[in-house]
Amino acid sequence: MARESVVPSRRGVFFFRAGGAGAGWLLICALVAALVLLPMLSLAGHALQGSGELWPHLLAYVLPQALRDSLVLLAGVGVLVVLVGSGTAWLVTGYDFPGRRVLGWALLLPLAVPTYIVAFAYLDLWHPVGALQTGLRELLGYSNPRDFRLPDIRSMWGCVLLLGFVLYPYVYLPARALFQMQASGLIDASRTLGAGPFRCFFGVALPLARPAIAVGASLALMEALNDIGAAEFLGVRTFTVSIYSTWVNRSSLAGAAQIALVMLAVVLSLIALERWARRRQRYAAGARQAARLAPRRLSAGSGLLVMAVCALPVLLGFLVPAGYLVVEAARRFRYAGLEQTILRETFNTVLISAIATLAATALAFLLAYTLRLARTPFANALVRCASLGYAVPGTVLAIGLLAPLAWFDALIDSASTRLFGLSTGLLLSGSGAALAYAYVARFLAVGSGGIEAGFSKIPHSMDDAARSLGASAGRVAWRVHLPLGWPAIAAAMLLIFVDCMKELPATLLLRPLNFETLATHLYGEAARGTYESGAIAALLIVLAGLLPIVLLARVGQGSATAPQAGAAAAVPSV
């Protein structure tokens, strides 16, 4: 049996197997990274091979509006998620007021509602003859919709507000974790020196939380840029909407690839800007276990005001759209019952999401264990490359997959026809395999980040003990890390599964013919304006999205380090 050697290096200690098994783990990791990078490389090649006549048209008519709308949307959403996320995180952490414990986890609830479902709900509620404006007119004594009408929500401001009040938990979660564990000593010291609440927040807490806020805001912005349903429903022509309309409406794969290439450059610029903004910032902690920040009790009036401020994002981002879906779904069920198409679409959604979840979790386990086994810069680089799919919008990933999948289908069909006289047709492109591939590549970072955080709790002495008794690296992974890391693995599986269920852009582009999921069903009903018909599908997606929120809420109410663990599981590293 090959023995493990421990070799010192200038960057620390790393392990390798004399028989080459360690190289095998790295090879698997490299293959996974290559599969994730393949769509991006294919996208670049396909865009560069496209007709040069397309670029003048794109530069004159498509890219200026897409770039302008995307940048305005990102700026507005970025400001809103930072204000709402960091502000509510500080209020529920630093102050004690009525309803604080409930709001501490309720502020996570908007994560359960995809952005396109929020837009779907508000479009019907905000309609001139919808429930909201009709109720206001009756309250104010107007009878004609022309006499009193609210501004049209199909606008940039409407898209910014809706996306901001859904995506702020990306900032709230890591900021709250940092406020709870890192700011206690400094905040207590500033309070004893006479600093008021505003000075404590703006002078101490907010600068300390800048790295966490930057990470959360960058993820929220990437989700906003990836959105296709809300932006299209609300009349905002972002890069994602332009890519989809160019491919579907104009049947121009080359044009869609060229727009996607520009969008990918914008995404990579956002990531580079976020990394540059916090290049000199580090978290620091003492040797002792950090104490939680003791919240300060507010007076009755101030407490009610803070409670109302914290409840507003929950109301707008979750309670209003969820309440609308419950009412409309119940009305639809009483009128037409549960349609057979909904049952079939639910089965399709669960089936493809489960397949992708199992594949992504298995690969994430391999990535996390390889990083633990071979603690080298090369292994770290491979894992980070394999995690880049989360930073790539679903439309970009889907467009990048079309060319390699078509080439592979043609290769298999040619070989099968020549050898067996049988045509395999579109083996990948025409089945759910392409969609599963896109899900795995996109959400692999969610699993690897959560499992890697779980493995960090397992002492390396257990690995050393098992290896000293002659166990191979694979046996250690199976007999030690799988059982001990199972809570983190299960949490990662749940997060991946729900993300797959909610994913809309990649599903629209890659789903097989006559294969509808709950997300695509909802998109079709909203596009036709038949909102009541999509309410049941939307409600099922929201109910599934509540599962990881319950998990994160339980984690956040656990041990002292739980908030940080919850943040690590929910916010992948990109």
C-alpha positions as CSV (number, residue, x, y, z in Angstrom):
1,M,0.0,0.0,0.0
2,A,1.3,3.4,-0.9
3,R,2.1,5.6,2.1
4,E,1.3,9.2,2.6
5,S,4.3,11.6,3.0
6,V,4.2,14.9,4.6
7,V,6.4,17.4,2.8
8,P,7.2,20.9,4.1
9,S,6.9,23.9,1.7
10,R,7.2,27.6,2.0
11,R,3.4,28.0,1.9
12,G,2.8,25.4,4.7
13,V,2.3,21.7,4.7
14,F,0.6,19.6,2.0
15,F,0.0,16.0,1.5
16,F,0.7,13.8,-1.5
17,R,0.5,10.1,-2.0
18,A,3.6,8.3,-3.2
19,G,1.5,6.1,-5.4
20,G,-0.1,9.0,-7.2
21,A,-3.5,8.9,-5.6
22,G,-3.3,12.5,-4.5
23,A,-2.6,13.4,-8.1
24,G,-5.8,11.5,-9.0
25,W,-7.9,13.7,-6.7
26,L,-6.4,16.8,-8.3
27,L,-7.1,15.4,-11.7
28,I,-10.7,14.9,-10.9
29,C,-10.8,18.4,-9.5
30,A,-9.2,19.7,-12.7
31,L,-11.8,17.9,-14.8
32,V,-14.7,19.4,-12.8
33,A,-13.1,22.9,-13.2
34,A,-12.8,22.3,-17.0
35,L,-16.5,21.3,-17.3
36,V,-17.5,24.5,-15.5
37,L,-15.2,26.7,-17.6
38,L,-16.2,25.0,-20.9
39,P,-19.3,27.1,-21.5
40,M,-17.4,30.4,-20.9
41,L,-14.6,29.3,-23.3
42,S,-17.2,28.2,-25.9
43,L,-19.1,31.4,-25.5
44,A,-15.9,33.5,-26.3
45,G,-15.0,31.3,-29.3
46,H,-18.6,31.4,-30.7
47,A,-18.9,35.1,-30.2
48,L,-15.6,35.8,-31.9
49,Q,-16.5,33.5,-34.9
50,G,-19.8,35.3,-35.4
51,S,-20.4,37.6,-38.3
52,G,-18.6,40.9,-38.0
53,E,-21.7,42.6,-39.4
54,L,-23.6,41.9,-36.1
55,W,-21.3,44.1,-34.0
56,P,-22.3,47.4,-35.6
57,H,-26.0,46.6,-35.2
58,L,-25.4,45.6,-31.5
59,L,-23.3,48.6,-30.8
60,A,-25.9,50.9,-32.3
61,Y,-29.2,49.5,-31.2
62,V,-28.8,46.8,-28.5
63,L,-25.8,47.2,-26.3
64,P,-26.3,51.0,-25.4
65,Q,-29.8,50.4,-23.9
66,A,-28.8,47.1,-22.3
67,L,-25.7,48.6,-20.8
68,R,-27.6,51.7,-19.6
69,D,-30.5,49.8,-18.1
70,S,-28.2,47.2,-16.5
71,L,-25.9,49.8,-14.9
72,V,-28.8,51.9,-13.6
73,L,-30.5,48.8,-12.2
74,L,-27.3,47.6,-10.5
75,A,-26.7,51.0,-9.0
76,G,-30.2,51.3,-7.6
77,V,-30.3,47.8,-6.3
78,G,-26.8,48.1,-4.9
79,V,-27.7,51.2,-2.9
80,L,-31.0,49.7,-1.7
81,V,-29.7,46.3,-0.6
82,V,-26.8,47.9,1.3
83,L,-29.1,50.4,3.1
84,V,-31.8,47.8,4.0
85,G,-29.5,44.9,4.6
86,S,-26.9,46.6,6.8
87,G,-29.4,48.8,8.5
88,T,-31.7,46.0,9.6
89,A,-28.8,43.8,10.5
90,W,-27.5,46.5,12.9
91,L,-30.9,47.2,14.4
92,V,-31.8,43.6,15.2
93,T,-28.2,43.0,16.6
94,G,-27.5,46.2,18.5
95,Y,-30.9,47.0,20.0
96,D,-33.7,45.2,21.9
97,F,-37.2,46.1,20.9
98,P,-40.6,44.3,20.6
99,G,-40.6,41.5,18.0
100,R,-36.8,41.5,17.7
101,R,-36.4,37.7,17.9
102,V,-39.1,37.1,15.3
103,L,-37.8,39.8,13.0
104,G,-34.2,38.4,13.3
105,W,-35.2,35.3,11.2
106,A,-38.2,36.9,9.4
107,L,-35.9,39.3,7.6
108,L,-34.5,36.2,5.8
109,L,-38.0,35.3,4.3
110,P,-37.7,37.3,1.1
111,L,-35.0,34.9,0.0
112,A,-37.7,32.3,-0.3
113,V,-39.4,34.3,-3.1
114,P,-37.7,34.5,-6.5
115,T,-37.6,37.9,-8.0
116,Y,-39.8,37.0,-11.0
117,I,-42.5,35.8,-8.6
118,V,-42.4,39.1,-6.7
119,A,-42.8,40.9,-10.0
120,F,-45.6,38.5,-11.0
121,A,-47.5,39.3,-7.8
122,Y,-47.0,43.0,-7.8
123,L,-48.0,43.4,-11.4
124,D,-51.4,42.0,-10.7
125,L,-51.8,43.8,-7.3
126,W,-50.6,47.2,-8.8
127,H,-52.7,47.0,-11.9
128,P,-55.1,49.9,-12.3
129,V,-58.0,47.6,-11.7
130,G,-56.1,45.4,-9.2
131,A,-56.7,45.0,-5.5
132,L,-54.4,47.7,-4.4
133,Q,-55.5,50.6,-6.6
134,T,-59.2,49.5,-6.4
135,G,-59.1,49.6,-2.6
136,L,-57.4,53.0,-2.5
137,R,-60.0,54.4,-4.9
138,E,-62.8,53.1,-2.7
139,L,-61.1,54.5,0.4
140,L,-60.7,57.9,-1.2
141,G,-64.1,58.1,-2.9
142,Y,-63.1,57.6,-6.5
143,S,-65.1,55.4,-8.8
144,N,-63.2,55.7,-12.1
145,P,-59.6,54.4,-12.6
146,R,-58.9,57.5,-14.7
147,D,-59.6,59.8,-11.7
148,F,-57.0,58.2,-9.5
149,R,-54.1,56.1,-10.6
150,L,-50.7,55.3,-9.1
151,P,-47.5,55.5,-11.1
152,D,-46.9,52.5,-13.4
153,I,-44.8,49.9,-11.7
154,R,-43.6,48.8,-15.1
155,S,-40.6,51.0,-14.9
156,M,-37.0,51.2,-13.7
157,W,-37.9,52.5,-10.3
158,G,-40.4,49.6,-9.9
159,C,-37.8,47.0,-10.8
160,V,-35.2,48.6,-8.5
161,L,-37.6,48.6,-5.5
162,L,-38.8,45.0,-6.1
163,L,-35.4,43.5,-6.6
164,G,-33.9,45.5,-3.7
165,F,-36.5,44.3,-1.2
166,V,-36.1,40.7,-2.3
167,L,-32.2,40.6,-2.5
168,Y,-31.3,42.6,0.6
169,P,-30.9,39.3,2.7
170,Y,-27.6,38.7,0.8
171,V,-26.2,41.7,2.7
172,Y,-28.3,41.2,5.9
173,L,-27.0,37.7,6.6
174,P,-23.2,38.2,6.6
175,A,-23.5,41.7,8.1
176,R,-25.6,40.3,11.0
177,A,-23.1,37.5,11.6
178,L,-20.2,40.0,11.7
179,F,-22.1,42.4,14.0
180,Q,-22.9,39.6,16.4
181,M,-19.4,38.1,16.7
182,Q,-16.8,40.8,15.7
183,A,-18.2,44.1,16.9
184,S,-19.0,43.4,20.5
185,G,-15.8,44.6,22.1
186,L,-15.4,47.7,20.0
187,I,-19.0,48.7,20.3
188,D,-19.0,48.3,24.1
189,A,-15.8,50.3,24.3
190,S,-17.2,53.1,22.1
191,R,-20.4,53.2,24.2
192,T,-18.4,53.5,27.5
193,L,-16.5,56.4,25.9
194,G,-19.8,58.2,25.3
195,A,-20.4,57.5,21.6
196,G,-24.1,57.8,20.6
197,P,-26.0,55.3,18.5
198,F,-25.3,56.9,15.1
199,R,-21.6,57.3,15.9
200,C,-21.3,53.7,17.0
201,F,-22.9,52.6,13.8
202,F,-21.2,54.8,11.2
203,G,-17.9,55.1,13.0
204,V,-17.3,51.6,14.3
205,A,-19.8,49.0,13.1
206,L,-20.2,50.0,9.5
207,P,-16.5,50.2,8.7
208,L,-15.9,46.9,10.4
209,A,-18.7,45.3,8.3
210,R,-17.5,46.6,4.9
211,P,-16.0,43.3,3.8
212,A,-19.2,41.4,4.6
213,I,-21.3,44.1,3.0
214,A,-19.2,44.1,-0.1
215,V,-19.5,40.3,-0.5
216,G,-23.2,40.3,0.1
217,A,-23.8,43.3,-2.2
218,S,-21.8,41.7,-5.0
219,L,-23.9,38.5,-4.8
220,A,-27.1,40.5,-4.8
221,L,-26.0,42.5,-7.9
222,M,-25.1,39.2,-9.7
223,E,-28.6,37.9,-8.9
224,A,-30.1,41.1,-10.2
225,L,-28.1,40.9,-13.4
226,N,-29.1,37.2,-13.8
227,D,-32.8,38.0,-13.4
228,I,-34.9,37.7,-16.6
229,G,-38.5,37.4,-15.4
230,A,-38.8,40.5,-13.2
231,A,-36.8,42.7,-15.6
232,E,-38.8,41.6,-18.7
233,F,-42.2,41.9,-16.9
234,L,-41.3,45.4,-15.7
235,G,-40.0,46.7,-19.0
236,V,-36.3,46.9,-18.1
237,R,-34.1,45.7,-21.0
238,T,-31.1,44.4,-19.2
239,F,-28.3,42.2,-20.8
240,T,-30.2,39.1,-19.7
241,V,-33.4,40.1,-21.4
242,S,-31.5,41.2,-24.6
243,I,-29.7,37.8,-24.7
244,Y,-33.0,35.9,-24.4
245,S,-34.9,38.0,-26.9
246,T,-32.0,37.8,-29.4
247,W,-31.8,34.0,-29.2
248,V,-35.5,33.2,-29.0
249,N,-37.2,36.0,-31.0
250,R,-34.5,36.5,-33.7
251,S,-32.9,33.0,-33.7
252,S,-29.5,34.6,-33.7
253,L,-27.2,32.4,-31.6
254,A,-24.1,34.5,-32.7
255,G,-25.8,37.7,-31.6
256,A,-26.8,36.3,-28.3
257,A,-23.3,35.0,-27.7
258,Q,-21.8,38.4,-28.4
259,I,-24.2,40.1,-26.0
260,A,-23.5,37.4,-23.4
261,L,-19.7,38.0,-23.9
262,V,-20.2,41.7,-23.0
263,M,-22.3,40.7,-20.1
264,L,-19.7,38.3,-18.8
265,A,-17.2,41.1,-19.0
266,V,-19.5,43.2,-16.8
267,V,-19.8,40.4,-14.3
268,L,-16.1,39.8,-14.1
269,S,-15.6,43.6,-13.6
270,L,-18.0,43.6,-10.7
271,I,-16.2,40.7,-9.1
272,A,-12.8,42.4,-9.6
273,L,-14.2,45.7,-8.3
274,E,-15.5,44.0,-5.2
275,R,-12.2,42.2,-4.5
276,W,-10.2,45.5,-5.1
277,A,-12.5,47.4,-2.7
278,R,-11.7,45.1,0.1
279,R,-8.1,44.2,-0.8
280,R,-6.6,45.5,2.4
281,Q,-9.4,44.6,4.7
282,R,-9.3,41.5,6.9
283,Y,-11.3,40.1,9.8
284,A,-9.5,40.0,13.1
285,A,-10.3,38.2,16.3
286,G,-8.6,37.5,19.5
287,A,-7.5,34.1,20.8
288,R,-10.5,33.9,23.1
289,Q,-14.0,33.1,21.9
290,A,-15.6,36.3,20.8
291,A,-18.6,37.4,22.9
292,R,-21.9,38.3,21.4
293,L,-22.9,42.0,21.2
294,A,-25.3,42.8,24.1
295,P,-28.3,44.6,22.6
296,R,-29.3,47.9,24.1
297,R,-32.9,48.2,25.3
298,L,-35.0,50.9,23.6
299,S,-37.8,52.9,25.0
300,A,-41.4,52.1,24.0
301,G,-41.7,54.7,21.3
302,S,-38.3,54.1,19.8
303,G,-38.8,50.3,20.0
304,L,-42.1,50.5,18.0
305,L,-40.5,52.7,15.4
306,V,-37.5,50.4,15.0
307,M,-39.9,47.4,14.8
308,A,-41.9,49.1,12.0
309,V,-38.7,49.9,10.1
310,C,-37.5,46.3,10.3
311,A,-40.9,44.9,9.5
312,L,-41.3,47.0,6.3
313,P,-38.8,44.9,4.2
314,V,-40.5,41.7,5.4
315,L,-43.9,43.1,4.5
316,L,-42.9,44.3,1.0
317,G,-40.5,41.4,0.1
318,F,-42.4,38.5,1.5
319,L,-45.8,39.0,3.2
320,V,-47.5,40.9,0.4
321,P,-46.5,38.6,-2.5
322,A,-46.9,35.5,-0.4
323,G,-50.3,36.6,0.8
324,Y,-51.4,37.4,-2.8
325,L,-50.2,33.9,-4.0
326,V,-52.1,32.1,-1.2
327,V,-55.4,34.0,-2.0
328,E,-55.1,33.6,-5.8
329,A,-54.0,29.9,-5.5
330,A,-57.0,29.2,-3.2
331,R,-59.3,31.0,-5.6
332,R,-57.9,29.1,-8.6
333,F,-58.2,25.7,-6.8
334,R,-61.9,26.3,-5.9
335,Y,-62.6,27.3,-9.5
336,A,-60.7,24.7,-11.5
337,G,-59.1,22.3,-9.0
338,L,-55.6,21.1,-9.3
339,E,-54.7,20.9,-13.0
340,Q,-52.9,17.8,-14.3
341,T,-50.3,20.0,-16.0
342,I,-49.3,21.4,-12.6
343,L,-48.8,17.8,-11.3
344,R,-46.6,17.0,-14.3
345,E,-44.6,20.2,-14.1
346,T,-44.1,19.6,-10.4
347,F,-42.8,16.2,-11.1
348,N,-40.5,17.5,-13.9
349,T,-39.2,20.2,-11.5
350,V,-38.5,17.9,-8.6
351,L,-36.9,15.2,-10.9
352,I,-34.5,17.5,-12.8
353,S,-33.6,19.4,-9.6
354,A,-33.0,16.2,-7.7
355,I,-30.7,14.8,-10.4
356,A,-28.7,18.0,-10.6
357,T,-28.6,18.2,-6.7
358,L,-27.1,14.7,-6.4
359,A,-24.5,15.4,-9.1
360,A,-23.6,18.8,-7.8
361,T,-23.3,17.6,-4.2
362,A,-21.1,14.6,-5.2
363,L,-18.8,16.9,-7.1
364,A,-18.8,19.5,-4.3
365,F,-17.8,16.8,-1.9
366,L,-14.8,15.9,-4.2
367,L,-13.8,19.5,-4.5
368,A,-14.0,20.2,-0.7
369,Y,-12.1,17.0,0.1
370,T,-9.4,17.6,-2.5
371,L,-8.8,21.0,-1.0
372,R,-8.5,19.5,2.4
373,L,-6.2,16.7,1.1
374,A,-3.9,18.8,-1.0
375,R,-3.6,22.1,0.7
376,T,-1.7,23.9,-2.1
377,P,-2.2,27.0,-4.1
378,F,-2.8,24.9,-7.2
379,A,-5.6,22.9,-5.5
380,N,-7.2,26.1,-4.2
381,A,-7.0,27.6,-7.7
382,L,-8.8,24.6,-9.2
383,V,-11.6,24.7,-6.6
384,R,-12.1,28.5,-7.2
385,C,-12.2,27.9,-11.0
386,A,-14.9,25.2,-10.4
387,S,-16.8,27.7,-8.3
388,L,-17.0,30.4,-11.0
389,G,-20.3,29.1,-12.4
390,Y,-22.2,30.8,-9.6
391,A,-20.8,34.2,-10.8
392,V,-22.0,33.5,-14.4
393,P,-25.6,34.4,-15.1
394,G,-27.9,31.5,-16.2
395,T,-28.4,33.0,-19.7
396,V,-24.7,33.3,-20.3
397,L,-24.1,29.7,-19.1
398,A,-26.9,28.4,-21.3
399,I,-25.7,30.2,-24.4
400,G,-22.2,28.9,-23.8
401,L,-23.4,25.3,-23.5
402,L,-25.3,25.3,-26.8
403,A,-22.3,24.9,-29.1
404,P,-20.4,22.2,-27.2
405,L,-23.6,20.2,-26.6
406,A,-24.5,20.4,-30.3
407,W,-21.0,19.3,-31.3
408,F,-21.2,16.3,-28.9
409,D,-24.6,15.3,-30.1
410,A,-23.4,15.4,-33.7
411,L,-20.3,13.3,-32.8
412,I,-22.4,10.6,-31.0
413,D,-25.0,10.6,-33.7
414,S,-22.4,10.1,-36.4
415,A,-20.6,7.3,-34.6
416,S,-23.9,5.5,-33.8
417,T,-25.1,5.8,-37.4
418,R,-21.8,4.5,-38.8
419,L,-21.5,1.6,-36.3
420,F,-25.1,0.5,-35.6
421,G,-27.1,2.3,-38.3
422,L,-29.1,4.1,-35.6
423,S,-29.5,7.8,-35.2
424,T,-29.3,9.1,-31.6
425,G,-30.6,12.5,-32.5
426,L,-30.1,15.3,-29.9
427,L,-28.9,13.1,-27.1
428,L,-28.0,15.9,-24.7
429,S,-29.5,19.0,-26.2
430,G,-32.9,17.3,-26.6
431,S,-33.0,15.8,-23.1
432,G,-32.8,17.1,-19.6
433,A,-29.1,16.3,-19.5
434,A,-28.2,19.8,-20.8
435,L,-30.4,21.4,-18.2
436,A,-28.9,19.3,-15.4
437,Y,-25.4,20.2,-16.7
438,A,-26.3,23.9,-16.4
439,Y,-27.7,23.5,-12.9
440,V,-24.6,21.7,-11.7
441,A,-22.2,24.2,-13.2
442,R,-24.1,27.2,-11.8
443,F,-24.8,26.0,-8.3
444,L,-21.6,23.9,-7.6
445,A,-20.2,26.8,-5.6
446,V,-23.1,26.7,-3.2
447,G,-22.3,23.0,-2.3
448,S,-18.6,23.3,-2.3
449,G,-18.6,26.4,0.0
450,G,-21.0,24.8,2.5
451,I,-19.2,21.5,2.6
452,E,-15.8,23.2,2.8
453,A,-17.1,25.1,5.8
454,G,-18.4,21.9,7.4
455,F,-15.1,20.1,6.8
456,S,-13.3,23.0,8.6
457,K,-14.9,21.8,11.9
458,I,-13.3,18.3,11.6
459,P,-9.9,18.2,13.2
460,H,-7.0,17.2,10.9
461,S,-5.9,14.8,13.6
462,M,-8.7,12.5,12.6
463,D,-7.3,12.3,9.1
464,D,-3.8,11.7,10.4
465,A,-5.0,8.9,12.7
466,A,-6.9,7.2,10.0
467,R,-4.0,7.4,7.5
468,S,-1.5,6.2,10.1
469,L,-3.6,3.1,10.4
470,G,-3.3,2.4,6.6
471,A,-6.6,3.9,5.3
472,S,-6.5,5.3,1.8
473,A,-7.6,8.8,1.0
474,G,-10.8,7.5,-0.4
475,R,-11.6,5.4,2.6
476,V,-10.9,8.4,4.9
477,A,-13.4,10.4,2.9
478,W,-16.0,7.7,3.0
479,R,-15.6,6.6,6.6
480,V,-14.7,9.8,8.3
481,H,-15.6,12.9,6.4
482,L,-18.9,11.8,5.0
483,P,-20.5,10.8,8.4
484,L,-19.0,13.8,10.3
485,G,-19.7,16.3,7.6
486,W,-23.2,15.0,6.8
487,P,-25.0,18.0,8.4
488,A,-23.1,20.4,6.1
489,I,-23.6,18.1,3.2
490,A,-27.4,17.9,3.8
491,A,-27.6,21.7,4.2
492,A,-25.7,22.1,0.9
493,M,-28.1,19.7,-0.9
494,L,-31.1,21.6,0.3
495,L,-29.8,24.9,-0.9
496,I,-28.8,23.5,-4.3
497,F,-32.2,21.8,-4.7
498,V,-34.1,25.0,-4.0
499,D,-31.9,27.0,-6.2
500,C,-32.4,24.6,-9.1
501,M,-36.2,24.7,-8.6
502,K,-36.1,28.5,-8.8
503,E,-33.7,28.9,-11.7
504,L,-35.5,30.5,-14.7
505,P,-33.1,31.9,-17.3
506,A,-31.1,28.6,-17.9
507,T,-34.4,26.6,-17.8
508,L,-36.0,28.8,-20.5
509,L,-33.1,28.3,-22.9
510,L,-32.2,24.7,-22.3
511,R,-35.4,22.8,-21.4
512,P,-36.3,20.0,-23.9
513,L,-39.4,20.3,-26.1
514,N,-42.7,19.8,-24.2
515,F,-40.8,19.9,-20.9
516,E,-42.2,22.5,-18.6
517,T,-41.2,23.2,-15.0
518,L,-43.0,25.3,-12.4
519,A,-40.8,28.3,-13.2
520,T,-41.4,28.1,-17.0
521,H,-45.1,27.6,-16.4
522,L,-45.2,30.7,-14.3
523,Y,-43.2,32.7,-16.9
524,G,-45.6,31.7,-19.6
525,E,-48.7,32.6,-17.6
526,A,-47.2,36.0,-16.7
527,A,-46.2,36.7,-20.4
528,R,-49.9,36.0,-21.4
529,G,-51.2,38.1,-18.5
530,T,-53.2,35.2,-17.0
531,Y,-51.8,35.8,-13.5
532,E,-54.4,33.7,-11.7
533,S,-53.4,30.6,-13.6
534,G,-49.8,30.8,-12.4
535,A,-50.6,31.4,-8.8
536,I,-50.4,27.7,-7.7
537,A,-47.1,27.1,-9.5
538,A,-45.7,30.3,-7.9
539,L,-46.9,29.2,-4.4
540,L,-45.3,25.8,-4.8
541,I,-41.9,27.4,-5.6
542,V,-42.2,29.7,-2.6
543,L,-43.1,26.9,-0.3
544,A,-40.0,25.0,-1.5
545,G,-37.9,28.1,-1.0
546,L,-39.0,28.3,2.7
547,L,-37.1,25.1,3.5
548,P,-33.6,26.7,3.5
549,I,-34.9,29.8,5.3
550,V,-36.0,27.5,8.2
551,L,-32.6,25.9,8.1
552,L,-30.8,29.2,8.2
553,A,-33.1,30.5,11.0
554,R,-32.3,27.4,13.1
555,V,-28.6,27.8,12.5
556,G,-28.8,31.5,13.4
557,Q,-30.4,30.7,16.7
558,G,-27.8,28.0,17.6
559,S,-24.3,28.3,18.9
560,A,-22.2,31.4,19.0
561,T,-20.5,30.6,15.7
562,A,-23.7,29.6,14.0
563,P,-24.4,32.9,12.3
564,Q,-21.0,32.7,10.6
565,A,-21.7,29.1,9.6
566,G,-25.1,30.1,8.2
567,A,-23.6,32.9,6.2
568,A,-20.9,30.5,4.8
569,A,-23.6,28.1,3.7
570,A,-25.8,30.7,2.2
571,V,-23.3,33.0,0.6
572,P,-20.8,31.1,-1.6
573,S,-17.4,32.3,-2.4
574,V,-16.8,33.5,-5.9
